[in-house]
Amino acid sequence: MNYLNGKVSDLPGNHQTLANYQATHFAYQVKDKVATITLNRPERKNPLTFDSYAELRELFRNMCYADDIKAIVITGAGENFCSGGDVHEIIGPLTELDMPSLLRFTQMTGDLVKAMRACPQPIIAAVDGICAGAGAIIAMASDIRLGTTRSKTAFLFTRVGLAGCDMGACAILPRIIGQGRASDLLYSGRSMSGEEGERWGFFNQLSEPEQVISAAQTYATNLANGPTFAHAMTKKMLHEEWDMSVDQAIDAEAKAQAICMMTNDFHRAYHAFVNKEKPKFEGN
């Protein structure tokens, strides 16, 4: 395939392999087409730094071109997910910056969420223990969230004199748990327990602490073995339809579904059904 035939997606520059990616500021491994990202500073409850923000942003941006990654798990090492921005390596230095530099930082952190939402792979967050500040945002920006009874999720920006409108929280969180509940968390900065998070729909399910990562990886593997082109289209439409009227959404979904009907996976599923077999999806 080449550009002249209209197959832009088959240009060499649109393909990458990330199974052997060597992460610098977090742990990264790939198994069965599932990439697992582990924030791994357990002695500090896995805080983010300027460097880890930037590397995560670039990795998720590159996921758009990764043929060998079909689903992503993000978690934290030890007994916590992420405590947010490192107090000494981020919060302290921010107090010394001028306005243009502060804006560059806040735009960079927002770009991480944009990259997570734009990458075609479903992202499953495995959340145990502390999930605070930017850590809560990363969980929020994921597609699926698995928690534990000891999960403590806090959008604690107001606790340090900042607005709750950080990295898309005021747009995304109300769509997950509702306007009133999101307002409660974003104004108060209080912790939401695992049970409360599941009841409100923030967590899709709760697992035992020692099982939450394996549960997330099992979930991700099931997705990776499914119709991944269709999953990517589903994620795209879930995101884009926020800004559409119902009529616009119906029209957009008609086009999206027609595209999916052109895939080999759709034909494989039909023939498997006719032959009373389980379809083997290949994501094309």
N, C-alpha and C positions, 0 to 999 in steps of 0.2 A: 504494500500500500504506500502511496505517497500523496503529497499535497495536491498534485495535479488531478488526482482522482477524487479529490474532496475529502480524503480520509485524514484530516488534520490530527486526529487523536493518535494516529499511527506513526507520526513523525518521531524520529529517534529522540529528539529533545523532550518529548512528552512522556518518557519512560525512565524510571529510576528503580533501583533495587535498594531497599533500606534494611534488609535482614542483617547485614553485616555492619550497620552503622555503629560507630564507636562514640558513645556519649561521653561528655566531659564533666557535666555538672549534675548528673543524675545517673541512675542505673538503667540499662536498656537491654532487653533480650527479646528474641522472636522465636516462637515455636508454633507450628501448625498455622502459619499465616497470621498469627496474633502477636502484635507488638505489646510488650509490657513495659511501661515507664514507671520507675520507682524513684520517688523523691527520697534520697537516702542520706539524710543528716539526722539520724534518730536521736542523737544526744541533745539536739535542739528542737525536737519535734518537727523536723524536716522543713525548715523555713526556706523561702525563696531568696535568691540574691539577684542583683542586676544581671549577672551572667546566666543564671539558670532561667530567668524570665526570657532572655534573648534566645537562648538555645532552644527552649521549648517552642517559642514562636516560630523559629526557623524550621524546626523539625516538623511541626504540624503543617506549615506551609508546603514543605516538600512532600508530605503525605499525599497531596493531590496527584503526584506523578509516580507513586510507589505501586508497581504492579504486584509486588510480593507481600503486601500488607493488606489484609482484608478487614481487620477489626483491631481496636486498640483498648488496652486496659491501662488505667493510670491509678497508682496507689502510693502509699508511703511505707517506709521501712519502720520496723519496730511496732509499737502499739498506737501510732498516730498517723494521720493522713498528712496534714500540713498546717503549720501554725501561722502561715501568712508571710508577709515580708519580714526579713530578718531585721530585728530592732537595731542592731549595731551596724550591719552592712548596708541597709537600705534606709530605715526610718531616720537614723541619726544624720547621715549625709544629706537627706532631703531637706533638712532644716537649714542647710547652708546654701541651697541653690537659689538662683534667681528665677523669675517667672518663666522665661523661655525654656530654661532647662527643666523646670518642673513639668511644663506642658509636654516636652519631649518624652519624659518618663511616663506620664499618665497615658499618653498616646501609645507608647510602646507596650504597656501592660494591657491596654485595650486591644491592641493588635494580636495578642495571644488569644484572646477570646474569639476575635474574628477568624483567626486561623483554625481554631478548634471547630467552629461552626461551619467553616468553608471546606474542611477536609472531608472527603467522601466516606471515609470509614466511620462506622458507629464507634463511639467512645464510651466505655464502661468505667465508671469510677468505683473503686473498692475502698470504702471509707470506714476506717476504724479510729476510735479515739478523737483527738482534737482535729477539727476541720474549721479553721478560722481565717477571717480576712480574705486574702487572695486565695487561700486554700479552699474556702467555701465557694469562691467564684469559680475556681477550676472544676469543682464538683458540679456546681450549677450549670456550667457550660457544657458538661458532658451530656451524652444522650440518655444514658441509663445510669442510675446510682444505686449501688448496693451498700447498705450500712450494717451496723451492729447495734446491740442494745447500749453499748457504751460510747457510741458516736456522739460527739458534741459539736454541732455546727453553729457557727456564730459569724454573722456579718457585722463585725465589731468596729466598723469605721467611725461611727459616732462616738465611740469610747475614747478615741484619740483626737476628737475635734474635727473630724472629716465628715463629709456628707455620705449618706448611704448609697448615693448614685455613683458607684465605682465599677468600672469594667462591664457595664451593661446590666448591673443588678436591678435597676428600677424598670428595665424593659423585660428581662428574662424571668426573674424570680416570680413576679405576679402571674405570669403565664403558667408557671409550674404549680404554685400553691394558692393562688388567688391574691387579689389586691389587698384585702384586709390583713391576711396573715403575713404577706410580704411587708406591709407597712409596719406591723408589729416588730418583726425581726430587724428591719432596716432602721427604724427609729430607736429602738431600745438597745440594739447590739447584743441582746441576750443570747444564750446558747439554746439551741433546739435539740432536744434529746433524740435518740434513735427512734424510740417509739412514736414520739410526736411527729418526727420527720416522715415516718412511714404512713402514719394516719393522715397527714396532710398531703401526701403524694410526692414529697421531695425524694424519698427513698422508694424505689420500686419493690424492694424486699429487704428483710433483715436476715443476717446470717450470724452464726457464732464467730467470735473474733478470729479464731484460728482457721476458719473456713471461708472467710469473706473473699480473700484473693482467689482461691481455687474456684469459688462460685462464680466470680467475675470472669475468670479465664474460661470456665466451661461455657458460660453464656456467650462470650466472645467467639469461642471456637465454633459453637453452633451457628452463629451468624456468618463466620468466615467460610463455613461449608455450605452456606445457602446461596441464594441468587444475589450476589454482591452488587451487581449493576443495579438491580432493583432496590437494594438497600440504600445505595448511594442516591438514587432518584428520590426515595422516600425521605431521606434526610434533607435533601435539597428543597423539596416541596414543603416539608414541615417548617423549615426556616423561612422560605420566601413568602409563604402564604400569610405570614403575620401582617404584611402590608397590603393585602388584597381584600377586596370585597368578596362576598360569597360567590357572586357570578364570575368574577375574575378568577377565583380559585378553581371553580368548576371547569372553566375554559383551560386554565393552565394544567390541571390534572388530566384533562382529555388529551392534551398534547404529550404530557409526560407518559401517560399510559400507552399511547400509540407508539412512542419511541420504544418502550419496553417490549411491546408486541413484535418489534423487529429483531429482538435479540435471539440468539441461539438458545439461551436458557429457557425462554418461553416455549420454544418448539421442543426442547428436550423434555420439559415438564408435560407437555401435551402427549408426546409419544410414550413417556413413562406411564402416564395415567391410562392410556389405551392398553398398554401391555401389562397393566397392574404391577408396575415396578416403582421403586423409589427413584425420583429424578436425581441425577448427578449434575449439579450446577457447576459451571466454570467461570461465571462472571462476565460472559460476553454474549 
